[in-house]
Amino acid sequence: MGFGEAVKLAMSRLTDIKGRSRRSEYWWTLLAFLIFYWIVSTIATIVLPYNTAQIISSLLSILLLPLTIRRVQDTGHNMLWPVLSFASSLILMFYLVSSGVFDILQSVNPDPEAIVEKLTSPVYFICVIVSLIAGIATFVFTLLDSKPETNKYGESPKYVIEEI
């Protein structure tokens, strides 16, 4: 599957979390998304306040969630992994924005004690740990080859069984 075909297929299934997606569909679409994400987040950072740009950039990640779920399901794993990774990352971003960490870091003379106070919160630690574990698991699952056999998420999009 080539770049154009992969992106077209992923865009046609933008909200579909059922079924399976091949590795090529996932990685080509991820490349296209990262280019789009970089352009949008750069423009948002220039035009909007920093906190608003960060929130918009984080919310753009929602576009990749259904594709990532289908990719993980293609390897026979549960959709809970990418959902947990996304949710914990989003909670972490909202915590950092709402607690003022970015504002402190952008000040002329950032107060190290204020930063340490914000980053020693249990919410911060839990979100970082959950995000790391679920993110690494999701990443590894997206690297694995498709299961050739039909699994509980459907038939393999890669290994089509031909009847003679």
N, C-alpha and C positions, 0 to 999 in steps of 0.2 A: 504494500500500500504506500503510495507516494504522499508528498506533502499536501497537495491540493485535495486529493481524495480523502485523506484523513481529516483535514480541517472541515471539509464539506459534510462528511458523515457526522463528526462530532457536533457541528452546529445544528444539524437536523435533529439531533437527539439531546439538545441543550438541557432539558429538564427531566429527561428519562433516567431513572435510577435502576430500572429493571434491565436484566440482561447482562451482556458481557461486551467488553471492548478489547481489541487487540493492542499489543505493545506499540506497534507502529502508529496506530490511531492516537494513542495517549501521548507519545513523545513528540510527534509532529505537531499535534494541537497544543501541547505545552510550549513548544518553541514559538508558535504563532501568538499564543497568549502572553508570553513573557515580553515579546516585542511590543504588543499592544499595551500591556501593563506598564512598561517602562515609559512609553510615550505619554499615556494618560497621567501617570503619577508625576512625571516631570512637569507637565503643563499644570496639573493641580497644585503642585508645590509652589510654582511661580505665581499663580493667580490667586490661590486661596490661602487662608491662614494655615500654619503648619499642622495643627491638630485636625482640622477639617480635611486636609489633604491626606493625612494618615488614615483617617476613618474611611474615606472614599477608596483609598488604595486597598485597605483590608476588605472592604465589602466587594471589591472586584473579584476577590478570590472565590466568591460564591459561584462564579461562572464555571470554575473548574471542578467543583465538588461532585456533580453527577457523573462526569467522565471518570474521575478518580474512583468513585464508588464502583462503576462498571468494570474498571480495570482491575481493581482488587477482587471483585467477584469472579472475574475471568480466571484468576489463579486459585479460586476455590475458598477464598477467605471472606470473612464477614464485613459488611459495610460499616460496622461500628468503628473500625480503625480510622478511616479517613474522616468520619464524622467527629470522632473524639479529637483527632488532631486539629481539625478546623475549628471546632468549638472552643477548645482550650486556647488556641492561638488568638481567636477573636476576643475572648474574655481577657486574655493577657494584654492585647492592644488597647481595649477599652479601659482596663485598669491603669495602664501607663498614661493614657491621655487624661482620664478623669482625676488621677492623683497628682497631675501636674509635673510629672517627671520630665517630659519634653520641654515644658516651660522653664524648669530649673536649669536644664542642660543648655538652653539657648540664651540664658541670661549672661551678662558680661562677666560677672564673678559668681559662677555656680557654687552653691553651698554644699560641700561634700557630705556634711551630716544630714542634710535634708534628703539627699539622694540615697544615702545608706538607709535612712529611716523608711523611705518608700520601698526600697528593694529588699527589705528584710521582712516584709509582710507575708503572712502565711498564704494569702491569695496569690501573691507573686510566685512563691516557691512551688505551690501545688500546680499552678498553671504551667510553669516552666517544665516541671518534671513530667506531667501528663503530656504536654505538647511534644517534648523530646521523645518519649517512649512511643507514643502513637505515631508521631511523624517518622521516626526511623523505621518502625514496623511497616507503615504505609509505603515508604520509599522502597524498602526491600521487596514488598509484594508487587510493586509496579515493575520491578526489574525481572521478576520471574516469568518464565514462559507460560503460555496458556496450557491449561489442562486439556488434553485432546478429547477426553470423554465428556459427555454431557454431565453437567453438575446441577445442583439445585437452582442455579441461576439461568440455566438454559443451555442450548447447544453451543459448541465452540465456534466462534466466528473465523478461526484460523484453520482448524482441522475439519474440513468438510468430508463426511463419509460418503463415498460414491458407491452406489449400488450397481451391481453387475447384472 
